[in-house]
Amino acid sequence: MARARLAGLNRFVAMDGESSSRFVREFYDIKREVDQYHRAVQDAAQRGDTERVQDLMAEKGAAMSLRKAFNSVARQITQVNNAIATVSQSSTMSPAEKTERLRALRLQKNELTKRFVNMAKSTGYF
């Protein structure tokens, strides 16, 4: 890290909590899948295709029961993202304060998604 700083390369080196975690990507991948199944169930129900609804529910019913929880976590992530944007645009915080606050917010976001992805995977449907 010190060598990168001396060489002027520290802007290219990600520090803990500064990059998006794989759990953030996985969270959105799983959420997208659950939302697609939800839409498919809704479409089949509107068409009166009860057999298709039953098939979809048998395939991913337990995962779809997590949809409300996914949406709740997504709202929390949005709040963290808004806080990140606010800190990034702050004209009153020093660069060191921004760096520390941004690191904490990114770690919070990563931990939030990690816990939820692990919980969703424990259902056995992902």
C-alpha positions in Angstrom: 0.0 0.0 0.0 2.8 2.4 0.9 4.6 1.7 -2.4 1.4 2.3 -4.3 1.0 5.6 -2.5 4.6 6.7 -3.4 4.1 5.7 -7.0 0.9 7.6 -7.2 -1.0 4.4 -7.9 -3.1 4.3 -4.7 -6.2 5.5 -6.5 -6.1 2.1 -8.3 -5.7 0.0 -5.2 -9.0 -1.0 -3.5 -9.0 -0.8 0.3 -11.2 -2.8 2.6 -14.8 -1.7 2.1 -14.0 0.4 -0.9 -15.2 -1.9 -3.6 -18.5 -3.6 -4.2 -18.4 -7.1 -2.7 -19.5 -10.3 -4.5 -22.4 -10.4 -2.1 -23.8 -7.2 -3.5 -23.7 -8.7 -7.0 -25.1 -11.9 -5.7 -27.9 -10.1 -3.8 -29.0 -8.3 -7.0 -28.8 -11.5 -9.1 -30.9 -13.4 -6.6 -33.4 -10.5 -6.3 -33.7 -10.3 -10.1 -34.4 -14.0 -10.2 -37.0 -13.8 -7.4 -38.7 -10.8 -9.1 -38.8 -12.7 -12.4 -40.5 -15.7 -10.8 -42.9 -13.3 -9.1 -43.8 -11.7 -12.4 -44.3 -15.1 -14.0 -46.6 -16.2 -11.2 -48.6 -13.0 -11.5 -48.9 -13.3 -15.3 -50.0 -17.0 -15.0 -52.5 -16.0 -12.3 -54.0 -13.2 -14.4 -54.4 -15.7 -17.3 -56.1 -18.2 -14.9 -53.3 -20.7 -15.6 -53.4 -22.4 -12.1 -51.3 -25.3 -13.3 -48.4 -22.9 -14.2 -48.8 -21.1 -10.9 -48.6 -24.4 -9.0 -45.5 -25.4 -11.1 -43.7 -22.1 -10.4 -44.6 -22.2 -6.7 -43.4 -25.8 -6.4 -40.1 -24.8 -8.1 -39.4 -21.6 -6.2 -42.1 -21.0 -3.7 -39.9 -20.8 -0.7 -37.5 -18.4 -2.4 -40.4 -16.3 -3.5 -41.5 -16.0 0.1 -38.3 -14.0 0.7 -39.4 -11.4 -1.8 -40.7 -8.9 0.8 -37.5 -9.4 2.8 -35.4 -8.8 -0.4 -37.3 -5.6 -1.0 -36.7 -4.4 2.5 -33.0 -5.1 2.2 -33.0 -3.3 -1.2 -34.5 -0.2 0.5 -31.8 -0.3 3.1 -29.1 -0.6 0.4 -30.7 2.4 -1.3 -30.4 4.4 2.0 -26.7 3.4 2.3 -26.1 4.3 -1.4 -27.8 7.7 -0.8 -25.5 8.2 2.3 -22.5 7.3 0.1 -23.5 9.9 -2.5 -24.0 12.6 0.2 -20.6 11.9 1.8 -19.0 11.9 -1.7 -20.5 15.3 -2.5 -19.8 16.9 0.9 -17.9 20.1 0.8 -17.5 20.2 4.5 -15.8 16.9 5.2 -12.0 16.5 4.8 -10.7 13.8 2.4 -9.7 11.7 5.3 -13.2 12.0 6.9 -14.8 11.1 3.6 -12.5 8.1 3.1 -13.3 6.8 6.5 -17.0 7.4 6.3 -17.3 5.9 2.8 -15.3 2.8 3.9 -17.7 2.3 6.9 -20.8 2.7 4.6 -19.4 0.3 2.0 -18.6 -2.3 4.7 -22.2 -1.8 6.1 -23.6 -2.4 2.6 -21.4 -5.5 2.1 -22.3 -7.0 5.5 -26.0 -6.4 4.9 -25.9 -8.2 1.5 -23.6 -10.9 2.8 -26.0 -11.9 5.6 -29.0 -11.8 3.4 -27.4 -13.8 0.5 -26.2 -16.4 3.0 -29.7 -16.7 4.5 -31.3 -16.9 1.1 -28.9 -19.6 0.0 -29.6 -21.6 3.1 -33.2 -22.1 1.8 -31.6 -24.4 -0.8 -33.2 -22.6 -3.7 -30.2 -20.6 -4.9 
